[in-house]
Amino acid sequence: MDDGGAVGLPGVQAAAPLLPGEPRQLYASLRRAWEKFVSEGRLGARDPVRTFVLERWRWCKESSLDPHANKAPHGLDSREIAELLRRDDFAIAGSRVLSDFAHVVEDRGHVIVLADALGRIFYEVGDRSVMRALEPVNFCPGGLWCETAVGPNGVGTPLSTGTEGFIFGPEHFCEGWQAWVCYGSPVRDPLSGRIVGAVDVSGSASTLERSVLNFTTSLARSIERILMAVSLEKRQALVEEYLGAVRRWPNQGVIATDETGHIVHFSPDASTLCGERRLCAGEPVTNALPEAEVFLQVDARRAEVPAQEDERICGSFRVHYIPLALQGRPIGSLFVIRPVDARAGFAKALSSHPVAASPASSPGLCTFDDVYGSSAAIREAIRMANLAANSDKNVLLSGETGTGKELFAQAIHAASRRAGGPFVAVNCAAIPSELVESELFGYAPGAFTGARRDGARGRFEQANGGTIFLDEISSMPLGLQGKLLRVVESRTLTKLGGWGSVPLDVRIIAASNEDLKTLVDQGRMRRDLYYRLNVLSVHCPSLRERGDDVILLADLFLRRECGLVGRPALALTPEVERLMRAYRWPGNVRELKNLCARWAEVCPGSAVIVEDLPPEMRSEPALENAREHRKLSLREMEYNLVLQTLRECGNNVSEAARRLGVSRTTLYQKLRNSRKAGNQL
């Protein structure tokens, strides 16, 4: 067997072998033991077969599994894989972790795969020559690698045992994959503890290294950390919806379930109504409410479209089913139950669902619920905007074109005490300079030739009692800035051609895609006006600053746009996601939204592929940027693994060294080298 240049995790050497003996000699001994077992059903006294491997061989023989099998069965088609990568939390988290770590195994003789809880592979990265070599045995996306189908292996065995481990060469019962060593670890849902899938690192059986097993386990823990963050966010949103439903429907039973249909919370009224059919957190809702099965079945069939509310009479109950989603992804469901004859107040309550999170003065206004994203940059913008909403001071919104400044302005207004008043938006750059004054401040009767006989109210007067949004404030003529300053300071205005003052109660939100401080220094904006407007400031981050929000927003826009043209939502392939993360997005969210609308119209398949991207995203500089975007140096990769292991061990150096398979002296040396390179623990 060619070793393919296979090595373990760069810079980490195993202190103790996983199995005694040199790999090539061990391979030969295990091969002889396997041949004896297959032909005679027994082993010799000195055959080096691990006990748990022998137990699996016996099960395979009793189950008549073909020891000479050379290809795993098929478990997933391309459509199912695309759906997993679009909707499943484990698949999304796992594929992103593997994309970040892919360079560690590229050209180093290993491949990393992800499989779901049934052992079906849906994602792979790694050495392309190894991928090609494994394709004939179907160790690639679509292959089924549970133990019952192919015997012990790095995917199916961790799923069966619930622990990490490895299967070396002839320890595989099926001859077709004995040329390989598979290191595998299960991945668990951090809240329920159930196994959701497995991660496997496979390479040539000419090597057997503890560092690769440690690396595999580290990948699984990294995925679980992401799943924990996602699960907590979803659980918090679910609890908030549940509490809102309990307040909304007093005297009705409310049951909240997670996306798998297991009970998370239930109200005392629900417990009373169900009576002997006891509700229990963590149990399937169908155990206590069999009638719920009809809703869950329908919801499962609607996988390609947003789930819908439904209401039915189920036995002695009238059940209202409310599917819940967070940023377009399912988080669970609410079941509101009542006896069939208890109608009082229920219809009225249903008609008011859902309750608006923020009041708005007109149906078209956005609220903070319309600001999607989970990046630190957008969370900080929302935090500052919420502070602004609780104040009545003037606000200055900054940010590039297309970052959603008007959306933030509307949300601030809708969440403020002025929500019941008007919201008037003015694009200062769109008004001819000679008309800006009359447009903003109005004019008196007969102010100029052609003026209306009774004069006109300006935008400020129209916004009285509410909020005026002055977009592109930097384009306002310098001479007019003085009059605006007087309005800001005096809270009164004088119409063009008029004499008297009109009192104003208006909150000003201004916005600019230019650096106003620089314009002040250049003399293009009045310094005193700048400071009057910039009492509270909110920076609307560019899409480049928002990390994975670009994928979240693309998914949201694709669902909307595909729904408008009557087609299932398009998925994004992992390579497209990488290019999207690396692209500069000069038009920001507006550019992304327009691109998704185009894809919904013209993409021929069920997923967006690289060929569907515009030329500027597929250019060589963009591809190089994508490669750099996901590439870490080997030294940094090693440092990250050491740091992560130390954290998991509570900074216990001895335990961390044991897990990494190195001595304490070696670990201390690595820490010193990391500090010299600028890394800080």
ABEGO torsion letter per residue (X at the ends): XBAGGBBBBBGBBBABBABBEBAAAAAAAAAAAAAAAAAAGBBBAABBBBAAAAAAAAAAAAAGBBAABABBBBABBAAAAAAAAAABAAAAAAAAAAAAAAAAABGAGBBBBBBBAAGBBABBBEBAAAAAAAAAAGBBBGBBABAAAAEBBAAAAAAAAGBBEBBBEAABABAAAAABBBBBBBBBBAAAGBBAEBBBBBBBAABBBAAAAAAAAAAAAAAAAAAAAAAAAAAAAAAAAAAAAAAABBGBBBBBBBAAGBBABBBAAAAAAAEABBBBBGBBAAAABAAAAAAAAAAAAAAABBBBBBBBBBEABBBBBBBBBBGGBBAEBBBBBBBAABABGAAAAAAAOBBBABBBABAABBBAAABBEABAAAAAAAAAAAAAAABABBBBBBEBBGAGAAAAAAAAAAABAAAABBBBBBBAAABBAAAAAAAAAEBBBGABBGBBAAEBBBAAAAABGBBBBBBGAAABBAAAAAAAAAAAAAGBBBBBGBABBBBBBBBBBBBBABBAAAAAAAGABBAAAAAAABABBBBBBBAAAAEAAAAAAAAAAAAAAAAAAGBBBBBBBAAAAAAAAABAGAAEAAAAAAAAAAAAAABABABBBAAABBAAAABAAAAAAAAAAABBBAAAAAAAAAAAAAAAAGGBAAAAAAAAGBBAAAAAAAAAAAAAAGBBX
